[in-house]
Amino acid sequence: GSRRTDSAAARKRRRAARRGEAPDPDRAPALVLAPTSLLEGWKRELAKYTLLNVSVAKTGAEAAQAARDAKNGARDVLVTTHSLAKNLSDSGPDRWSCVIVDEA
């Protein structure tokens, strides 16, 4: 729930603050892998506790587009399912700033 989301977002902010980083459009986005039933919850909680630009992908086409957006710096976080994650390597960023796996 929200504690998990808040904690993950806080860790991401603390890591950036420790390194003295301001928000950087060239910084790698974060990837959240969760069951389909939790995707919108992750988006809602990230919007509630952060100013991050979040994209949710529930289909292969959405995941490919969201990964391209993340690669181009248009998204800070991509939230998708475990099964769709394997298709991100072709269209997504070269690296992720962090990967959060929610197994419910």
Residue pairs with C-beta under 8 A, 6 or more apart in sequence:
1 41
1 45
2 45
2 48
2 49
4 102
5 41
5 42
5 45
5 46
5 49
6 45
6 49
8 32
8 98
8 100
9 45
9 46
9 49
9 50
9 52
10 49
11 98
12 30
12 97
12 98
13 50
15 97
15 98
16 23
16 27
21 27
25 73
26 73
27 97
28 93
28 94
28 95
28 96
28 97
29 70
29 75
29 76
29 77
29 78
29 93
29 96
29 97
30 52
30 76
30 77
30 78
30 96
30 97
30 98
30 99
30 100
31 77
31 78
31 80
31 85
31 88
31 96
31 98
31 99
31 100
32 42
32 77
32 78
32 79
32 80
32 99
32 100
32 102
33 80
33 81
33 82
33 85
33 99
33 100
33 101
33 102
34 42
34 79
34 80
34 81
34 82
34 101
34 102
34 104
35 81
35 82
35 102
35 103
35 104
36 58
36 81
37 104
38 102
38 104
39 56
39 57
39 58
39 79
39 80
39 81
40 56
42 54
42 56
42 79
42 102
43 54
43 56
43 79
46 52
46 54
46 77
46 79
47 54
52 76
52 77
53 74
53 75
53 76
53 77
54 75
54 76
54 77
54 78
54 79
55 66
55 69
55 70
55 75
55 77
55 78
55 79
56 62
56 66
56 79
56 80
57 63
57 65
57 66
57 67
57 78
57 79
57 80
57 81
57 84
58 80
58 81
58 84
59 84
60 84
60 87
62 80
63 78
63 80
63 84
63 85
63 87
63 88
64 87
64 88
64 90
64 91
65 91
66 75
66 78
66 80
67 78
67 88
67 91
67 92
67 93
68 91
68 92
69 75
70 78
70 92
70 93
71 91
71 92
71 93
71 94
78 88
78 92
80 88
82 101
